[in-house]
Amino acid sequence: MHPLTPLFKGGLVLVVVVGILIANMRDRLIYLAVGLFGPEDVRGMDVDSDDPVSWAIDWTVGHGLVAAAIAAVFGVVVLVVAGYWAVWRFHQFRITGENVEVRKGMIFRSQRRAPLDRVQGVNLTRPFPARLLGMAKLTLEGAGSGADVALEFLATARAEQVRADILRLASGARRARDEARQREPGADPGIARAVSEGVAHLIEGVDRDDVVPESVVRIPVGRLIGSQAITGAVWLLFFLVLIGAFVVAPILVFEDGPDKWLILAGAAIGSGVPILFATIAVVGSALQKGFRYQIAPTPDGVRVSNGLLTTVTRTIPPGRVHAVEISQSILWRPFGWWTVRINRLGGTSASQQNSSGAQAAAIVLPVGTRADVDRVLALLVPDAPERDATMTWEDGVEGPREADPFTTVAPRGVVWHPIQRRRLGVRVTAFAVLLRRGRLVRRLAIFPLARLQGVSLRQGPLARAARLSGLRVHVVPGPISGSLSALDRDEALRLAEVVTRGALAAAAADHSHRWAAEQPTS
């Protein structure tokens, strides 16, 4: 681990403590500022504060224990840093031919093993303060709840090297371990050089050594800002309508007095300002995550990186994408913008998949043109045949057309789907199950047959009476659902049989989980 890890983690704890102290001493700080910068007639006012921190300061000064208090604070700082040093000293990891092993703990020791053949992705996170010191956090995503293994913090160059070794070994290329052992270690760059490289990376970016420049998909800043401005404006308009209906209107109707307009202005400001700040915060967070977005192929999978201050680089090995969804909001249609998200197995539970962080991590293309979407699909599902392109776009996302090849909701199922009956549809190809839905938000989900967990049919009492059935293809938990209801029962049975046979054949022929095992070792 990086030798500055104890200082970095201990410094974060101290920052939190200082923040708590400042929050408790706000009255004293305000009086101090007034005494320094206020008019002469208000200086020298007594501080009337009942917070415990101010009381402790007054007691210490009154008893002449200032020197002892400073020594005690210094001792606490030393103990915190020493504690984190001890944790760092006993935090070790090693990479074998089959596992990544992590050992940590001084009094209570723990050891975790992450099998390489179960690796679902390797993430490299660089928080802004850590970037300045040339450090990065490496997270190995395993299959199953709580299976993630984190290494924090490593030197950036070391973290990139460890990531490459893990991915090569996970690919089945056993020679990677021998190459790693034979690789001559370079000279220690030192803290000064690490800081210099960290500052340079704030401008130039990182992770470009093994990426072909022509293959990189990027998002122009203007498009990113425009897409988020549209989304933010819609949410702001929605909240303004709520304020008008439930705050402004009742005051105008029921209040009748000289202070009517004053009350109205106060209520509007009191409810509108927090909503404005919340909208700005949400849009700003989305912009921060979308800046410097890149997605490109590497020898060990698809690499997605984004972030302005805190950067996150995710490497998705081949065969780990279980579902892909293309979607387009009605507000984006005049601009031809689309978004792409995926389902992939990770170390989060099914309930955690619904969190905002998991939803954001599932997005691999925040906003892009059709050409961008085609390039991203070619990276995520490279085995998809070219003949499926027409079915994906003209018949899928933009459909239905005349002679629609999709199996749609039965006419008697209009009660279940009165608006989008003809829009809802499913199609099974030799490669994947395509699921089409949505009118206001167009969606097309692609489920590769080799990644399917199963298929099921479901009938309620009303659907059974109408000879209808629901179809569901089962994949790993994620934001993309594989269910469709109100299909004709016989059609649903036929589709389930076709999907079952196709999934078995595709799984038997799939070897993407060990994507480099058969490559020559020369």
C-alpha positions as CSV (number, residue, x, y, z in Angstrom):
1,M,0.0,0.0,0.0
2,H,1.0,3.6,-0.5
3,P,3.1,4.9,2.4
4,L,1.1,8.1,2.6
5,T,-2.2,6.1,3.2
6,P,-2.1,6.6,7.0
7,L,-1.5,10.3,6.7
8,F,-4.3,10.6,4.1
9,K,-6.9,8.7,6.1
10,G,-5.9,10.3,9.4
11,G,-6.1,13.7,7.8
12,L,-9.7,13.0,6.6
13,V,-10.7,12.1,10.2
14,L,-9.1,15.3,11.5
15,V,-11.0,17.4,8.8
16,V,-14.2,15.9,10.0
17,V,-13.4,16.6,13.6
18,V,-12.4,20.2,12.8
19,G,-15.7,20.6,11.0
20,I,-17.6,19.4,14.0
21,L,-15.7,21.8,16.2
22,I,-16.4,24.7,13.9
23,A,-20.1,23.9,13.8
24,N,-20.3,23.9,17.6
25,M,-18.3,27.1,17.9
26,R,-20.4,29.1,15.4
27,D,-21.6,31.6,18.0
28,R,-18.1,32.3,19.2
29,L,-16.8,32.6,15.7
30,I,-19.5,35.0,14.8
31,Y,-18.7,37.2,17.8
32,L,-15.0,37.0,16.9
33,A,-15.7,38.2,13.4
34,V,-17.8,41.0,14.7
35,G,-15.1,42.0,17.1
36,L,-12.5,42.1,14.4
37,F,-14.4,43.7,11.5
38,G,-17.5,45.2,13.1
39,P,-18.1,48.9,14.1
40,E,-16.5,50.2,17.2
41,D,-19.7,50.4,19.2
42,V,-20.3,46.6,18.9
43,R,-16.8,45.5,19.7
44,G,-16.0,43.9,23.1
45,M,-19.4,42.2,23.4
46,D,-19.6,39.2,25.7
47,V,-19.9,35.9,24.1
48,D,-23.1,34.2,25.2
49,S,-22.8,30.6,24.0
50,D,-23.8,27.4,25.7
51,D,-22.1,25.0,23.3
52,P,-19.7,22.5,25.0
53,V,-16.7,23.4,22.9
54,S,-16.8,27.0,24.0
55,W,-17.3,26.0,27.6
56,A,-14.3,23.7,27.4
57,I,-12.1,26.5,25.9
58,D,-13.2,29.0,28.6
59,W,-12.5,26.5,31.3
60,T,-9.1,25.6,29.9
61,V,-8.1,29.3,29.6
62,G,-9.4,30.1,33.0
63,H,-7.4,27.4,34.7
64,G,-4.2,28.2,32.7
65,L,-4.1,24.8,31.0
66,V,-3.6,26.0,27.4
67,A,-0.2,24.4,27.0
68,A,-1.5,21.1,28.4
69,A,-4.5,21.3,26.0
70,I,-2.2,21.9,23.0
71,A,0.0,18.9,24.0
72,A,-3.1,16.8,24.4
73,V,-4.5,17.7,21.0
74,F,-1.1,17.0,19.4
75,G,-1.0,13.6,21.2
76,V,-4.4,12.7,19.8
77,V,-3.3,13.6,16.3
78,V,-0.2,11.4,16.7
79,L,-2.4,8.6,18.0
80,V,-4.8,8.8,15.1
81,V,-2.0,8.8,12.5
82,A,-0.3,6.0,14.4
83,G,-3.5,3.9,14.5
84,Y,-3.9,4.3,10.8
85,W,-0.2,3.4,10.3
86,A,-0.7,0.2,12.2
87,V,-3.8,-0.6,10.0
88,W,-1.7,0.2,6.9
89,R,1.2,-1.9,8.1
90,F,-0.9,-5.0,8.5
91,H,-2.9,-4.5,5.3
92,Q,-1.4,-6.7,2.6
93,F,-2.5,-8.4,-0.6
94,R,-1.1,-10.8,-3.1
95,I,-2.1,-12.1,-6.6
96,T,-1.9,-15.8,-7.3
97,G,-2.8,-17.8,-10.3
98,E,-6.3,-18.3,-9.1
99,N,-7.2,-15.7,-6.5
100,V,-6.6,-12.2,-5.2
101,E,-5.9,-12.5,-1.5
102,V,-6.2,-9.6,1.0
103,R,-5.1,-9.8,4.6
104,K,-5.7,-7.0,7.2
105,G,-6.0,-6.5,10.9
106,M,-3.6,-6.3,13.8
107,I,-5.8,-7.6,16.7
108,F,-8.7,-9.0,14.7
109,R,-7.3,-10.4,11.5
110,S,-9.3,-11.2,8.4
111,Q,-8.4,-12.7,5.1
112,R,-10.5,-12.6,1.9
113,R,-10.1,-14.3,-1.4
114,A,-11.5,-13.2,-4.7
115,P,-11.4,-15.9,-7.4
116,L,-10.1,-14.5,-10.6
117,D,-12.6,-16.4,-12.7
118,R,-15.4,-14.6,-10.8
119,V,-14.0,-11.1,-11.5
120,Q,-16.8,-8.9,-12.9
121,G,-14.8,-5.7,-13.2
122,V,-11.9,-3.7,-11.8
123,N,-12.5,-0.1,-10.8
124,L,-9.9,2.5,-10.3
125,T,-11.1,5.5,-8.2
126,R,-9.1,8.7,-7.7
127,P,-10.6,11.1,-5.1
128,F,-9.5,14.6,-5.7
129,P,-7.2,14.8,-2.6
130,A,-5.7,11.4,-3.4
131,R,-5.0,12.4,-7.0
132,L,-2.9,15.3,-5.8
133,L,-0.7,12.8,-3.9
134,G,-0.6,10.3,-6.8
135,M,-2.8,7.7,-5.1
136,A,-5.7,5.6,-6.3
137,K,-8.2,3.1,-4.8
138,L,-8.5,-0.2,-6.6
139,T,-11.8,-2.1,-6.2
140,L,-12.1,-5.7,-7.5
141,E,-15.8,-6.5,-8.2
142,G,-16.7,-10.0,-7.4
143,A,-19.8,-12.1,-8.1
144,G,-22.2,-12.0,-5.2
145,S,-23.4,-9.7,-2.5
146,G,-20.5,-8.2,-0.5
147,A,-17.9,-9.8,-2.7
148,D,-16.1,-6.6,-3.6
149,V,-12.4,-6.3,-2.5
150,A,-10.9,-2.9,-2.1
151,L,-7.2,-1.9,-2.0
152,E,-6.8,1.6,-0.7
153,F,-4.6,3.3,-1.4
154,L,-1.9,2.4,-4.0
155,A,0.4,4.6,-6.0
156,T,-1.4,5.4,-9.3
157,A,1.2,3.6,-11.5
158,R,1.2,0.6,-9.1
159,A,-2.6,0.5,-9.1
160,E,-2.7,0.5,-12.9
161,Q,-0.1,-2.3,-13.0
162,V,-2.0,-4.4,-10.5
163,R,-5.2,-3.9,-12.4
164,A,-3.5,-5.1,-15.6
165,D,-2.1,-8.2,-13.9
166,I,-5.5,-9.1,-12.4
167,L,-7.3,-8.7,-15.8
168,R,-4.7,-10.7,-17.6
169,L,-4.8,-13.5,-15.1
170,A,-8.6,-13.5,-15.1
171,S,-8.5,-13.8,-18.9
172,G,-6.7,-17.1,-18.7
173,A,-3.3,-15.8,-19.8
174,R,-1.2,-17.6,-17.2
175,R,2.0,-16.1,-18.6
176,A,1.0,-12.7,-17.1
177,R,2.1,-13.8,-13.6
178,D,5.5,-14.8,-14.8
179,E,5.9,-11.6,-16.8
180,A,4.9,-9.6,-13.6
181,R,7.5,-11.4,-11.6
182,Q,10.2,-10.9,-14.2
183,R,9.4,-7.2,-14.7
184,E,12.1,-5.1,-13.3
185,P,10.7,-2.7,-10.8
186,G,11.2,0.9,-11.8
187,A,12.7,3.6,-9.6
188,D,10.5,5.0,-6.9
189,P,9.2,8.2,-8.3
190,G,9.1,9.9,-4.9
191,I,6.4,12.0,-3.4
192,A,7.4,15.2,-5.3
193,R,7.1,13.5,-8.7
194,A,3.9,11.7,-7.6
195,V,2.3,15.1,-6.7
196,S,3.6,16.6,-10.0
197,E,2.0,13.8,-12.0
198,G,-1.2,14.0,-10.0
199,V,-1.5,17.7,-10.8
200,A,-0.7,17.0,-14.5
201,H,-3.4,14.3,-14.6
202,L,-6.0,16.9,-13.5
203,I,-5.6,18.5,-17.0
204,E,-4.4,15.7,-19.3
205,G,-6.3,12.8,-18.0
206,V,-5.1,9.2,-17.4
207,D,-5.4,5.7,-18.6
208,R,-4.5,6.3,-22.3
209,D,-1.5,4.0,-22.7
210,D,-3.3,0.9,-24.0
211,V,-6.2,2.7,-25.7
212,V,-6.4,3.3,-29.5
213,P,-7.3,7.0,-29.9
214,E,-9.6,6.4,-32.9
215,S,-11.7,4.0,-30.9
216,V,-12.5,6.3,-28.0
217,V,-16.1,7.6,-27.6
218,R,-16.2,11.0,-25.9
219,I,-19.0,13.4,-25.0
220,P,-18.7,17.0,-26.1
221,V,-19.1,19.4,-23.1
222,G,-21.8,21.4,-24.9
223,R,-23.9,18.2,-25.4
224,L,-23.4,17.2,-21.8
225,I,-24.5,20.6,-20.5
226,G,-27.4,20.8,-22.9
227,S,-28.8,17.4,-21.9
228,Q,-28.6,18.1,-18.2
229,A,-30.0,21.6,-18.7
230,I,-33.1,20.1,-20.3
231,T,-33.5,17.6,-17.5
232,G,-33.0,20.2,-14.8
233,A,-35.5,22.6,-16.5
234,V,-38.1,19.9,-16.6
235,W,-37.7,19.1,-12.9
236,L,-37.6,22.8,-12.0
237,L,-40.9,23.4,-13.9
238,F,-42.5,20.4,-12.2
239,F,-41.6,21.7,-8.7
240,L,-42.7,25.2,-9.6
241,V,-46.1,23.8,-10.6
242,L,-46.3,22.1,-7.3
243,I,-45.4,25.3,-5.4
244,G,-48.0,27.2,-7.4
245,A,-50.7,24.7,-6.8
246,F,-50.1,24.0,-3.1
247,V,-48.4,27.1,-1.8
248,V,-49.2,30.2,-3.9
249,A,-52.8,29.3,-4.9
250,P,-54.1,28.7,-1.3
251,I,-52.6,32.0,-0.1
252,L,-54.2,33.9,-3.0
253,V,-57.5,32.3,-2.3
254,F,-57.8,32.3,1.5
255,E,-55.5,35.1,2.6
256,D,-57.0,38.6,2.6
257,G,-55.2,41.2,4.5
258,P,-52.5,43.9,4.3
259,D,-49.7,41.4,4.7
260,K,-51.0,39.1,1.9
261,W,-48.2,39.8,-0.6
262,L,-45.6,39.7,2.1
263,I,-46.7,36.3,3.2
264,L,-46.9,35.2,-0.4
265,A,-43.3,36.3,-1.1
266,G,-42.0,34.7,2.0
267,A,-43.7,31.4,1.2
268,A,-42.5,31.4,-2.4
269,I,-39.0,32.2,-1.4
270,G,-39.0,29.7,1.5
271,S,-40.2,26.8,-0.7
272,G,-38.6,27.8,-4.0
273,V,-35.0,28.5,-2.9
274,P,-34.4,24.9,-1.4
275,I,-35.8,23.4,-4.6
276,L,-33.6,25.6,-6.7
277,F,-30.5,24.6,-4.8
278,A,-31.5,20.9,-4.9
279,T,-32.0,21.1,-8.7
280,I,-28.6,22.8,-9.1
281,A,-27.0,20.1,-6.9
282,V,-28.5,17.2,-8.8
283,V,-27.6,18.7,-12.2
284,G,-24.1,19.7,-11.0
285,S,-23.5,16.1,-9.7
286,A,-24.5,14.7,-13.1
287,L,-22.3,17.1,-14.9
288,Q,-19.3,16.3,-12.7
289,K,-19.7,12.6,-13.4
290,G,-20.2,13.2,-17.1
291,F,-17.1,15.3,-17.6
292,R,-14.1,13.6,-19.3
293,Y,-16.3,10.7,-20.2
294,Q,-14.5,8.1,-22.3
295,I,-15.3,4.6,-23.3
296,A,-12.9,2.5,-25.3
297,P,-11.7,-1.0,-25.9
298,T,-8.5,-2.3,-24.3
299,P,-6.9,-5.7,-24.5
300,D,-8.6,-6.7,-21.2
301,G,-12.1,-5.4,-21.7
302,V,-14.1,-2.2,-22.1
303,R,-12.8,0.8,-20.1
304,V,-15.2,3.5,-19.0
305,S,-13.8,6.6,-17.3
306,N,-15.4,9.8,-16.2
307,G,-15.2,12.6,-13.6
308,L,-13.8,16.0,-13.3
309,L,-12.3,16.2,-9.8
310,T,-12.9,12.6,-8.6
311,T,-12.3,10.3,-11.5
312,V,-13.6,6.7,-11.7
313,T,-12.2,4.2,-14.3
314,R,-14.1,1.0,-14.7
315,T,-12.8,-1.9,-16.7
316,I,-15.5,-4.4,-17.7
317,P,-14.0,-7.7,-18.9
318,P,-15.6,-9.5,-21.9
319,G,-18.6,-11.6,-21.1
320,R,-19.6,-9.7,-18.0
321,V,-22.4,-7.7,-19.6
322,H,-25.7,-9.4,-19.0
323,A,-28.1,-6.9,-20.5
324,V,-27.9,-3.6,-22.5
325,E,-30.6,-1.0,-22.8
326,I,-30.9,1.9,-25.3
327,S,-33.3,4.6,-24.3
328,Q,-34.3,8.1,-25.5
329,S,-36.5,10.6,-23.7
330,I,-39.1,12.5,-25.7
331,L,-37.2,15.7,-24.8
332,W,-34.1,14.4,-26.5
333,R,-35.7,13.3,-29.7
334,P,-35.2,16.7,-31.5
335,F,-31.5,16.4,-30.8
336,G,-31.0,12.7,-31.6
337,W,-29.6,11.9,-28.2
338,W,-29.6,8.5,-26.6
339,T,-28.3,6.9,-23.4
340,V,-27.1,3.4,-22.8
341,R,-27.0,1.4,-19.5
342,I,-26.2,-2.2,-18.6
343,N,-26.8,-5.0,-16.1
344,R,-23.7,-6.7,-14.8
345,L,-23.0,-8.9,-11.8
346,G,-21.3,-7.1,-8.9
347,G,-20.8,-7.1,-5.2
348,T,-24.1,-5.4,-4.4
349,S,-27.3,-6.9,-3.3
350,A,-30.6,-6.7,-5.2
351,S,-31.9,-4.0,-2.9
352,Q,-28.7,-2.0,-3.3
353,Q,-29.1,-2.1,-7.1
354,N,-31.9,0.5,-6.6
355,S,-29.7,3.1,-5.0
356,S,-28.7,6.2,-6.9
357,G,-25.0,5.1,-6.9
358,A,-25.8,1.8,-8.5
359,Q,-28.1,3.4,-11.0
360,A,-25.4,5.9,-12.0
361,A,-22.8,3.1,-12.2
362,A,-25.0,1.2,-14.7
363,I,-24.9,4.1,-17.2
364,V,-22.1,3.5,-19.7
365,L,-23.1,6.3,-22.1
366,P,-24.8,9.3,-20.4
367,V,-25.7,11.0,-23.7
368,G,-24.7,10.2,-27.2
369,T,-25.7,10.2,-30.9
370,R,-26.8,7.2,-32.8
371,A,-23.2,6.7,-34.1
372,D,-22.0,6.8,-30.5
373,V,-24.5,4.2,-29.5
374,D,-23.5,1.9,-32.4
375,R,-19.8,2.1,-31.3
376,V,-20.7,1.5,-27.7
377,L,-22.8,-1.5,-28.6
378,A,-20.0,-2.9,-30.6
379,L,-17.8,-2.7,-27.5
380,L,-20.3,-4.1,-25.0
381,V,-21.7,-7.0,-27.2
382,P,-19.0,-7.5,-29.9
383,D,-20.4,-10.9,-30.9
384,A,-23.7,-9.5,-32.0
385,P,-24.2,-10.2,-35.8
386,E,-24.5,-7.2,-38.1
387,R,-27.9,-8.4,-39.4
388,D,-29.4,-7.5,-36.0
389,A,-28.6,-3.8,-36.6
390,T,-31.8,-3.2,-38.5
391,M,-33.9,-5.1,-35.9
392,T,-32.2,-3.0,-33.2
393,W,-32.9,0.4,-34.7
394,E,-35.6,0.5,-37.4
395,D,-37.7,-2.3,-35.9
396,G,-36.6,-2.0,-32.3
397,V,-35.9,1.4,-30.9
398,E,-37.8,3.4,-33.6
399,G,-40.5,0.7,-34.3
400,P,-43.0,-0.5,-34.9
401,R,-43.1,-0.5,-38.7
402,E,-45.2,-2.3,-41.2
403,A,-44.6,-6.1,-41.1
404,D,-43.3,-5.8,-37.6
405,P,-41.0,-8.8,-36.8
406,F,-41.6,-8.3,-33.0
407,T,-44.2,-10.3,-31.2
408,T,-46.5,-7.7,-29.6
409,V,-49.2,-7.7,-27.0
410,A,-52.3,-9.6,-28.1
411,P,-55.3,-7.4,-29.2
412,R,-57.3,-8.6,-26.2
413,G,-54.5,-7.4,-23.9
414,V,-55.3,-3.8,-24.7
415,V,-56.9,-3.5,-21.2
416,W,-53.4,-4.0,-19.7
417,H,-51.6,-1.7,-22.1
418,P,-54.1,0.8,-23.7
419,I,-51.5,3.3,-24.8
420,Q,-48.4,1.3,-25.9
421,R,-50.0,-2.1,-26.9
422,R,-48.4,-2.0,-30.4
423,R,-45.2,-0.6,-29.0
424,L,-44.5,-3.4,-26.6
425,G,-42.8,-6.3,-28.2
426,V,-40.3,-9.1,-27.9
427,R,-38.1,-10.7,-30.6
428,V,-35.7,-13.7,-30.3
429,T,-32.7,-13.9,-32.6
430,A,-29.8,-16.3,-32.7
431,F,-27.8,-14.0,-30.4
432,A,-30.2,-12.3,-28.0
433,V,-33.7,-11.5,-26.8
434,L,-34.8,-8.0,-27.8
435,L,-37.4,-6.4,-25.6
436,R,-39.1,-3.1,-26.9
437,R,-41.2,-0.8,-24.8
438,G,-42.1,2.8,-24.0
439,R,-43.6,5.7,-26.0
440,L,-42.6,8.8,-24.0
441,V,-39.2,7.1,-23.3
442,R,-38.2,4.7,-26.0
443,R,-36.4,1.7,-24.7
444,L,-34.9,-1.4,-26.3
445,A,-33.3,-4.0,-24.0
446,I,-30.8,-6.5,-25.4
447,F,-30.3,-9.8,-23.4
448,P,-27.5,-12.0,-24.8
449,L,-28.7,-15.6,-24.8
450,A,-25.3,-16.8,-23.3
451,R,-25.9,-14.6,-20.2
452,L,-29.5,-15.6,-19.4
453,Q,-30.2,-17.2,-16.1
454,G,-33.6,-18.6,-17.2
455,V,-37.0,-17.9,-18.6
456,S,-40.5,-18.1,-16.9
457,L,-44.1,-17.5,-17.7
458,R,-46.7,-16.0,-15.4
459,Q,-50.5,-15.8,-15.4
460,G,-52.9,-14.1,-13.1
461,P,-56.6,-15.1,-12.9
462,L,-57.7,-12.4,-15.4
463,A,-54.9,-13.2,-17.8
464,R,-55.7,-16.9,-17.6
465,A,-59.3,-16.2,-18.5
466,A,-58.2,-14.1,-21.5
467,R,-55.6,-16.7,-22.5
468,L,-52.8,-14.3,-21.9
469,S,-49.4,-14.8,-20.3
470,G,-46.5,-12.7,-19.1
471,L,-42.9,-13.6,-20.2
472,R,-39.8,-12.9,-18.2
473,V,-36.2,-13.5,-19.0
474,H,-34.0,-13.7,-15.9
475,V,-30.7,-12.0,-15.6
476,V,-28.6,-10.6,-12.8
477,P,-30.1,-7.8,-10.7
478,G,-29.9,-4.4,-12.3
479,P,-32.0,-1.5,-13.7
480,I,-33.0,-3.4,-16.8
481,S,-36.1,-5.5,-16.5
482,G,-36.7,-8.5,-18.8
483,S,-40.5,-8.9,-18.3
484,L,-43.4,-8.3,-20.7
485,S,-47.1,-9.0,-19.9
486,A,-50.3,-9.6,-21.9
487,L,-48.8,-11.8,-24.6
488,D,-50.9,-14.5,-26.3
489,R,-50.5,-17.6,-24.2
490,D,-49.5,-19.9,-27.1
491,E,-47.0,-17.3,-28.4
492,A,-45.5,-16.9,-24.9
493,L,-45.1,-20.7,-24.7
494,R,-43.4,-20.8,-28.1
495,L,-41.1,-17.9,-27.2
496,A,-40.1,-19.5,-23.9
497,E,-39.2,-22.7,-25.7
498,V,-37.1,-20.9,-28.3
499,V,-35.3,-18.9,-25.6
500,T,-34.5,-22.0,-23.6
501,R,-33.0,-23.8,-26.6
502,G,-31.1,-20.8,-27.7
503,A,-29.7,-20.0,-24.2
504,L,-28.5,-23.6,-23.8
505,A,-26.7,-23.6,-27.1
506,A,-25.2,-20.1,-26.6
507,A,-24.0,-21.0,-23.1
508,A,-22.3,-24.2,-24.3
509,A,-20.4,-22.3,-27.1
510,D,-19.5,-19.3,-24.9
511,H,-15.9,-19.0,-23.6
512,S,-15.8,-15.2,-23.1
513,H,-15.2,-15.6,-19.3
514,R,-11.6,-16.8,-20.1
515,W,-11.2,-14.6,-23.1
516,A,-7.4,-15.0,-23.6
517,A,-7.0,-18.7,-22.5
518,E,-6.5,-19.9,-26.0
519,Q,-4.2,-17.2,-27.2
520,P,-0.6,-18.1,-28.0
521,T,1.9,-17.6,-25.2
522,S,4.7,-16.3,-27.4
